[in-house]
Amino acid sequence: MKNVTEVTVFVLKGFTDNPELQIFFFLLFLALYLFTLMGNLGLIVLVIANSRLHNPMYYFLGVLSSIDACYSSAITPKMFVDFLSRKKAISFGACAAQMFLAVTCGTTECFLLAAMAYDRYVAIYNTLLYLVSMSPRVYVPLMVTSCVGGILHAVTHTTATFSLSFCGSM
C-alpha cells in the first residue's frame, strides 16, 4: 500500500526560536520594508508629478519601482506574521500564491531590465532621434511584454513546481 497523504501546509523554520531576537528581527525587517516601500512610492510619485520626467527612461524606472514594491509585498507580510506567531506554517495554496507572485515580479523585473538596456542603447547611439525612436508605441509594448512574459513564466514555473509530489503526496 502506498502513502497517499496530501500536503496541506508547509512548516516554516524561522531565524530563531528566541522571542527577543524574533522581535528584533521583526522590527528590523519592518523598518527595511517600510523604507523600501517609501523609496519606491516616492520615485513613482516623482515621475508622475514632475513633467520633465515624462520620458521613457523614467517611465521604465517608475514601472520598475512598482514591481519592486509588489515583489517585497508578496513575501514580507507572511514573514511578519511568522515572526509574531507561534504557529509558523503556510498553507499549500498560500505557498503557491506567494511563489506565483514572487516569480511574476522577479521575472518581469528581469525582462524590464532588458528593455531598459535597449532604451539606454537607443539613447546613447541614437541621441538625436531618441524621443522619436522610443515613442509610446515602442516603450509601452516593451513594458506590457515584460509583464506578460513574467506572468507566463510564473504560471509555468508555479504549475510545474506544485504538480510535484511533496512528502509522498499525489
PyRosetta script that sets phi, psi and omega in degrees:
from pyrosetta import init, pose_from_sequence

init()
pose = pose_from_sequence("MKNVTEVTVFVLKGFTDNPELQIFFFLLFLALYLFTLMGNLGLIVLVIANSRLHNPMYYFLGVLSSIDACYSSAITPKMFVDFLSRKKAISFGACAAQMFLAVTCGTTECFLLAAMAYDRYVAIYNTLLYLVSMSPRVYVPLMVTSCVGGILHAVTHTTATFSLSFCGSM")
pose.set_psi(1, 136.4)
pose.set_omega(1, -176.6)
pose.set_phi(2, -98.4)
pose.set_psi(2, 143.4)
pose.set_omega(2, 177.8)
pose.set_phi(3, -73.0)
pose.set_psi(3, 121.0)
pose.set_omega(3, 179.8)
pose.set_phi(4, -117.9)
pose.set_psi(4, 31.5)
pose.set_omega(4, 177.7)
pose.set_phi(5, -63.9)
pose.set_psi(5, 132.9)
pose.set_omega(5, -178.6)
pose.set_phi(6, -97.3)
pose.set_psi(6, 135.5)
pose.set_omega(6, 178.8)
pose.set_phi(7, -77.4)
pose.set_psi(7, 125.0)
pose.set_omega(7, 177.3)
pose.set_phi(8, -112.1)
pose.set_psi(8, -25.3)
pose.set_omega(8, 178.1)
pose.set_phi(9, -140.7)
pose.set_psi(9, 155.7)
pose.set_omega(9, 171.0)
pose.set_phi(10, -112.1)
pose.set_psi(10, 132.2)
pose.set_omega(10, 177.3)
pose.set_phi(11, -84.9)
pose.set_psi(11, 129.8)
pose.set_omega(11, -178.3)
pose.set_phi(12, -99.8)
pose.set_psi(12, 135.0)
pose.set_omega(12, 176.8)
pose.set_phi(13, -99.7)
pose.set_psi(13, 120.8)
pose.set_omega(13, -177.1)
pose.set_phi(14, -84.3)
pose.set_psi(14, -171.5)
pose.set_omega(14, 178.1)
pose.set_phi(15, -67.6)
pose.set_psi(15, -43.2)
pose.set_omega(15, -174.1)
pose.set_phi(16, -156.9)
pose.set_psi(16, 160.9)
pose.set_omega(16, 174.5)
pose.set_phi(17, -97.9)
pose.set_psi(17, -4.0)
pose.set_omega(17, 179.9)
pose.set_phi(18, -72.9)
pose.set_psi(18, 118.4)
pose.set_omega(18, -176.6)
pose.set_phi(19, -61.3)
pose.set_psi(19, -36.0)
pose.set_omega(19, 179.8)
pose.set_phi(20, -66.1)
pose.set_psi(20, -41.8)
pose.set_omega(20, 178.3)
pose.set_phi(21, -68.8)
pose.set_psi(21, -33.6)
pose.set_omega(21, 177.8)
pose.set_phi(22, -63.4)
pose.set_psi(22, -41.1)
pose.set_omega(22, 178.1)
pose.set_phi(23, -67.0)
pose.set_psi(23, -40.5)
pose.set_omega(23, 177.2)
pose.set_phi(24, -59.8)
pose.set_psi(24, -48.3)
pose.set_omega(24, 179.5)
pose.set_phi(25, -63.8)
pose.set_psi(25, -38.8)
pose.set_omega(25, 177.6)
pose.set_phi(26, -58.6)
pose.set_psi(26, -49.2)
pose.set_omega(26, -178.7)
pose.set_phi(27, -66.7)
pose.set_psi(27, -39.8)
pose.set_omega(27, 179.1)
pose.set_phi(28, -62.5)
pose.set_psi(28, -50.2)
pose.set_omega(28, -178.1)
pose.set_phi(29, -71.2)
pose.set_psi(29, -29.8)
pose.set_omega(29, 174.7)
pose.set_phi(30, -64.3)
pose.set_psi(30, -44.3)
pose.set_omega(30, 178.3)
pose.set_phi(31, -62.2)
pose.set_psi(31, -44.1)
pose.set_omega(31, 179.0)
pose.set_phi(32, -64.3)
pose.set_psi(32, -40.6)
pose.set_omega(32, 179.5)
pose.set_phi(33, -64.2)
pose.set_psi(33, -47.3)
pose.set_omega(33, 179.5)
pose.set_phi(34, -64.4)
pose.set_psi(34, -39.2)
pose.set_omega(34, 177.1)
pose.set_phi(35, -61.9)
pose.set_psi(35, -42.7)
pose.set_omega(35, 178.4)
pose.set_phi(36, -63.4)
pose.set_psi(36, -47.0)
pose.set_omega(36, 179.5)
pose.set_phi(37, -63.0)
pose.set_psi(37, -44.1)
pose.set_omega(37, -179.2)
pose.set_phi(38, -62.6)
pose.set_psi(38, -43.0)
pose.set_omega(38, 179.0)
pose.set_phi(39, -63.3)
pose.set_psi(39, -45.4)
pose.set_omega(39, -179.8)
pose.set_phi(40, -67.0)
pose.set_psi(40, -45.1)
pose.set_omega(40, 178.9)
pose.set_phi(41, -66.4)
pose.set_psi(41, -35.6)
pose.set_omega(41, 176.5)
pose.set_phi(42, -61.3)
pose.set_psi(42, -42.8)
pose.set_omega(42, 179.3)
pose.set_phi(43, -66.3)
pose.set_psi(43, -40.5)
pose.set_omega(43, 178.9)
pose.set_phi(44, -62.3)
pose.set_psi(44, -46.5)
pose.set_omega(44, 179.4)
pose.set_phi(45, -63.0)
pose.set_psi(45, -41.0)
pose.set_omega(45, 179.8)
pose.set_phi(46, -61.9)
pose.set_psi(46, -44.0)
pose.set_omega(46, 179.9)
pose.set_phi(47, -65.2)
pose.set_psi(47, -39.0)
pose.set_omega(47, -180.0)
pose.set_phi(48, -71.5)
pose.set_psi(48, -41.5)
pose.set_omega(48, -172.5)
pose.set_phi(49, -77.7)
pose.set_psi(49, -34.0)
pose.set_omega(49, -174.8)
pose.set_phi(50, -94.5)
pose.set_psi(50, 114.1)
pose.set_omega(50, -176.2)
pose.set_phi(51, -67.6)
pose.set_psi(51, -22.2)
pose.set_omega(51, 177.7)
pose.set_phi(52, -70.9)
pose.set_psi(52, -15.6)
pose.set_omega(52, 179.6)
pose.set_phi(53, -97.5)
pose.set_psi(53, 13.2)
pose.set_omega(53, 179.8)
pose.set_phi(54, -88.0)
pose.set_psi(54, 70.1)
pose.set_omega(54, 172.5)
pose.set_phi(55, -141.1)
pose.set_psi(55, 166.0)
pose.set_omega(55, -171.1)
pose.set_phi(56, -53.6)
pose.set_psi(56, -40.8)
pose.set_omega(56, -177.5)
pose.set_phi(57, -58.6)
pose.set_psi(57, -44.1)
pose.set_omega(57, -178.0)
pose.set_phi(58, -76.8)
pose.set_psi(58, -28.9)
pose.set_omega(58, 172.8)
pose.set_phi(59, -63.9)
pose.set_psi(59, -43.0)
pose.set_omega(59, 176.3)
pose.set_phi(60, -60.1)
pose.set_psi(60, -43.5)
pose.set_omega(60, 179.3)
pose.set_phi(61, -64.1)
pose.set_psi(61, -37.2)
pose.set_omega(61, 177.3)
pose.set_phi(62, -64.7)
pose.set_psi(62, -43.0)
pose.set_omega(62, 178.1)
pose.set_phi(63, -66.4)
pose.set_psi(63, -40.6)
pose.set_omega(63, 178.0)
pose.set_phi(64, -61.7)
pose.set_psi(64, -40.0)
pose.set_omega(64, 177.6)
pose.set_phi(65, -65.5)
pose.set_psi(65, -39.5)
pose.set_omega(65, 178.8)
pose.set_phi(66, -67.6)
pose.set_psi(66, -36.4)
pose.set_omega(66, 176.9)
pose.set_phi(67, -66.9)
pose.set_psi(67, -40.6)
pose.set_omega(67, 177.2)
pose.set_phi(68, -61.4)
pose.set_psi(68, -41.2)
pose.set_omega(68, 178.3)
pose.set_phi(69, -64.2)
pose.set_psi(69, -42.0)
pose.set_omega(69, 177.6)
pose.set_phi(70, -66.4)
pose.set_psi(70, -39.0)
pose.set_omega(70, -179.1)
pose.set_phi(71, -61.6)
pose.set_psi(71, -48.7)
pose.set_omega(71, 179.8)
pose.set_phi(72, -70.1)
pose.set_psi(72, -29.8)
pose.set_omega(72, 178.8)
pose.set_phi(73, -76.3)
pose.set_psi(73, -16.4)
pose.set_omega(73, 177.6)
pose.set_phi(74, -77.2)
pose.set_psi(74, -26.0)
pose.set_omega(74, -173.3)
pose.set_phi(75, -105.9)
pose.set_psi(75, -48.0)
pose.set_omega(75, -166.9)
pose.set_phi(76, -68.2)
pose.set_psi(76, -34.5)
pose.set_omega(76, -179.2)
pose.set_phi(77, -57.9)
pose.set_psi(77, -41.4)
pose.set_omega(77, 177.9)
pose.set_phi(78, -65.5)
pose.set_psi(78, -37.1)
pose.set_omega(78, 178.2)
pose.set_phi(79, -63.8)
pose.set_psi(79, -40.3)
pose.set_omega(79, 178.2)
pose.set_phi(80, -63.3)
pose.set_psi(80, -42.5)
pose.set_omega(80, 177.9)
pose.set_phi(81, -60.8)
pose.set_psi(81, -42.3)
pose.set_omega(81, -178.7)
pose.set_phi(82, -68.2)
pose.set_psi(82, -31.4)
pose.set_omega(82, 176.7)
pose.set_phi(83, -62.8)
pose.set_psi(83, -34.0)
pose.set_omega(83, -173.0)
pose.set_phi(84, -100.8)
pose.set_psi(84, -4.1)
pose.set_omega(84, -177.5)
pose.set_phi(85, -112.3)
pose.set_psi(85, 158.3)
pose.set_omega(85, 177.0)
pose.set_phi(86, -81.5)
pose.set_psi(86, -36.4)
pose.set_omega(86, -179.1)
pose.set_phi(87, -87.7)
pose.set_psi(87, 106.6)
pose.set_omega(87, -177.8)
pose.set_phi(88, -104.7)
pose.set_psi(88, 87.7)
pose.set_omega(88, -178.8)
pose.set_phi(89, -147.1)
pose.set_psi(89, 158.8)
pose.set_omega(89, 176.5)
pose.set_phi(90, -133.6)
pose.set_psi(90, 137.3)
pose.set_omega(90, -179.5)
pose.set_phi(91, -69.8)
pose.set_psi(91, 160.1)
pose.set_omega(91, -179.8)
pose.set_phi(92, -57.4)
pose.set_psi(92, -46.4)
pose.set_omega(92, -179.5)
pose.set_phi(93, -66.3)
pose.set_psi(93, -41.3)
pose.set_omega(93, 178.9)
pose.set_phi(94, -66.3)
pose.set_psi(94, -36.4)
pose.set_omega(94, 177.2)
pose.set_phi(95, -64.7)
pose.set_psi(95, -42.6)
pose.set_omega(95, 178.4)
pose.set_phi(96, -64.0)
pose.set_psi(96, -42.4)
pose.set_omega(96, 179.2)
pose.set_phi(97, -64.6)
pose.set_psi(97, -42.8)
pose.set_omega(97, 179.7)
pose.set_phi(98, -64.6)
pose.set_psi(98, -41.3)
pose.set_omega(98, 177.9)
pose.set_phi(99, -64.8)
pose.set_psi(99, -42.9)
pose.set_omega(99, 179.0)
pose.set_phi(100, -58.8)
pose.set_psi(100, -47.4)
pose.set_omega(100, -179.3)
pose.set_phi(101, -65.0)
pose.set_psi(101, -42.7)
pose.set_omega(101, -179.3)
pose.set_phi(102, -65.3)
pose.set_psi(102, -43.3)
pose.set_omega(102, 179.9)
pose.set_phi(103, -68.9)
pose.set_psi(103, -39.0)
pose.set_omega(103, 176.9)
pose.set_phi(104, -58.7)
pose.set_psi(104, -51.0)
pose.set_omega(104, -178.2)
pose.set_phi(105, -65.1)
pose.set_psi(105, -43.3)
pose.set_omega(105, -179.2)
pose.set_phi(106, -64.1)
pose.set_psi(106, -44.8)
pose.set_omega(106, -179.5)
pose.set_phi(107, -70.1)
pose.set_psi(107, -41.6)
pose.set_omega(107, 177.6)
pose.set_phi(108, -60.2)
pose.set_psi(108, -40.1)
pose.set_omega(108, 178.4)
pose.set_phi(109, -62.3)
pose.set_psi(109, -42.2)
pose.set_omega(109, 178.2)
pose.set_phi(110, -62.4)
pose.set_psi(110, -46.8)
pose.set_omega(110, 178.8)
pose.set_phi(111, -63.7)
pose.set_psi(111, -39.2)
pose.set_omega(111, 179.9)
pose.set_phi(112, -66.6)
pose.set_psi(112, -38.3)
pose.set_omega(112, 176.8)
pose.set_phi(113, -63.6)
pose.set_psi(113, -36.3)
pose.set_omega(113, 175.6)
pose.set_phi(114, -65.2)
pose.set_psi(114, -41.3)
pose.set_omega(114, 177.4)
pose.set_phi(115, -65.2)
pose.set_psi(115, -37.7)
pose.set_omega(115, 178.0)
pose.set_phi(116, -66.4)
pose.set_psi(116, -34.9)
pose.set_omega(116, 176.6)
pose.set_phi(117, -63.6)
pose.set_psi(117, -40.8)
pose.set_omega(117, 176.5)
pose.set_phi(118, -63.6)
pose.set_psi(118, -42.0)
pose.set_omega(118, 178.0)
pose.set_phi(119, -58.3)
pose.set_psi(119, -45.2)
pose.set_omega(119, 179.8)
pose.set_phi(120, -67.8)
pose.set_psi(120, -36.4)
pose.set_omega(120, 176.5)
pose.set_phi(121, -59.3)
pose.set_psi(121, -47.7)
pose.set_omega(121, 179.7)
pose.set_phi(122, -63.7)
pose.set_psi(122, -39.8)
pose.set_omega(122, -179.1)
pose.set_phi(123, -65.1)
pose.set_psi(123, -35.3)
pose.set_omega(123, -177.5)
pose.set_phi(124, -81.6)
pose.set_psi(124, -45.0)
pose.set_omega(124, -173.0)
pose.set_phi(125, -95.0)
pose.set_psi(125, -5.2)
pose.set_omega(125, 178.8)
pose.set_phi(126, -141.7)
pose.set_psi(126, 50.2)
pose.set_omega(126, -170.7)
pose.set_phi(127, -56.2)
pose.set_psi(127, -46.6)
pose.set_omega(127, -174.8)
pose.set_phi(128, -68.1)
pose.set_psi(128, -26.6)
pose.set_omega(128, -179.5)
pose.set_phi(129, -108.5)
pose.set_psi(129, 18.3)
pose.set_omega(129, -174.5)
pose.set_phi(130, -57.8)
pose.set_psi(130, -50.9)
pose.set_omega(130, -176.6)
pose.set_phi(131, -67.9)
pose.set_psi(131, -25.4)
pose.set_omega(131, 175.4)
pose.set_phi(132, -78.8)
pose.set_psi(132, -43.3)
pose.set_omega(132, -178.8)
pose.set_phi(133, -67.0)
pose.set_psi(133, -37.9)
pose.set_omega(133, -178.5)
pose.set_phi(134, -106.8)
pose.set_psi(134, 56.1)
pose.set_omega(134, 177.5)
pose.set_phi(135, -75.2)
pose.set_psi(135, 168.6)
pose.set_omega(135, 178.3)
pose.set_phi(136, -56.3)
pose.set_psi(136, -29.2)
pose.set_omega(136, 179.0)
pose.set_phi(137, -73.5)
pose.set_psi(137, -8.2)
pose.set_omega(137, 175.2)
pose.set_phi(138, -102.3)
pose.set_psi(138, -50.5)
pose.set_omega(138, -173.0)
pose.set_phi(139, -79.2)
pose.set_psi(139, -27.7)
pose.set_omega(139, 177.2)
pose.set_phi(140, -66.1)
pose.set_psi(140, -46.9)
pose.set_omega(140, 175.2)
pose.set_phi(141, -61.5)
pose.set_psi(141, -32.5)
pose.set_omega(141, 176.1)
pose.set_phi(142, -62.2)
pose.set_psi(142, -43.0)
pose.set_omega(142, 179.0)
pose.set_phi(143, -67.0)
pose.set_psi(143, -45.9)
pose.set_omega(143, -178.5)
pose.set_phi(144, -64.6)
pose.set_psi(144, -42.2)
pose.set_omega(144, 178.7)
pose.set_phi(145, -63.1)
pose.set_psi(145, -37.6)
pose.set_omega(145, 176.5)
pose.set_phi(146, -60.5)
pose.set_psi(146, -45.2)
pose.set_omega(146, -179.9)
pose.set_phi(147, -66.6)
pose.set_psi(147, -45.3)
pose.set_omega(147, -180.0)
pose.set_phi(148, -64.0)
pose.set_psi(148, -41.8)
pose.set_omega(148, 177.5)
pose.set_phi(149, -62.2)
pose.set_psi(149, -40.0)
pose.set_omega(149, 177.4)
pose.set_phi(150, -64.0)
pose.set_psi(150, -41.3)
pose.set_omega(150, 179.7)
pose.set_phi(151, -67.6)
pose.set_psi(151, -44.1)
pose.set_omega(151, 179.4)
pose.set_phi(152, -62.3)
pose.set_psi(152, -42.0)
pose.set_omega(152, 178.1)
pose.set_phi(153, -64.9)
pose.set_psi(153, -41.4)
pose.set_omega(153, -179.3)
pose.set_phi(154, -65.2)
pose.set_psi(154, -40.6)
pose.set_omega(154, 177.8)
pose.set_phi(155, -61.4)
pose.set_psi(155, -46.7)
pose.set_omega(155, 180.0)
pose.set_phi(156, -62.8)
pose.set_psi(156, -48.3)
pose.set_omega(156, -176.9)
pose.set_phi(157, -64.8)
pose.set_psi(157, -47.2)
pose.set_omega(157, -177.7)
pose.set_phi(158, -67.8)
pose.set_psi(158, -42.3)
pose.set_omega(158, 178.2)
pose.set_phi(159, -61.8)
pose.set_psi(159, -44.5)
pose.set_omega(159, 179.5)
pose.set_phi(160, -64.8)
pose.set_psi(160, -41.3)
pose.set_omega(160, -178.8)
pose.set_phi(161, -65.9)
pose.set_psi(161, -46.2)
pose.set_omega(161, -174.7)
pose.set_phi(162, -87.4)
pose.set_psi(162, 3.6)
pose.set_omega(162, 170.1)
pose.set_phi(163, -91.7)
pose.set_psi(163, -7.2)
pose.set_omega(163, 175.5)
pose.set_phi(164, -72.6)
pose.set_psi(164, 161.6)
pose.set_omega(164, 176.6)
pose.set_phi(165, -90.4)
pose.set_psi(165, 137.2)
pose.set_omega(165, 179.0)
pose.set_phi(166, -114.6)
pose.set_psi(166, 122.9)
pose.set_omega(166, 176.6)
pose.set_phi(167, 55.1)
pose.set_psi(167, 38.9)
pose.set_omega(167, 177.3)
pose.set_phi(168, 84.2)
pose.set_psi(168, 7.1)
pose.set_omega(168, 179.1)
pose.set_phi(169, -77.0)
pose.set_psi(169, 160.3)
pose.set_omega(169, 179.6)
pose.set_phi(170, -108.9)
pose.dump_pdb("model.pdb")
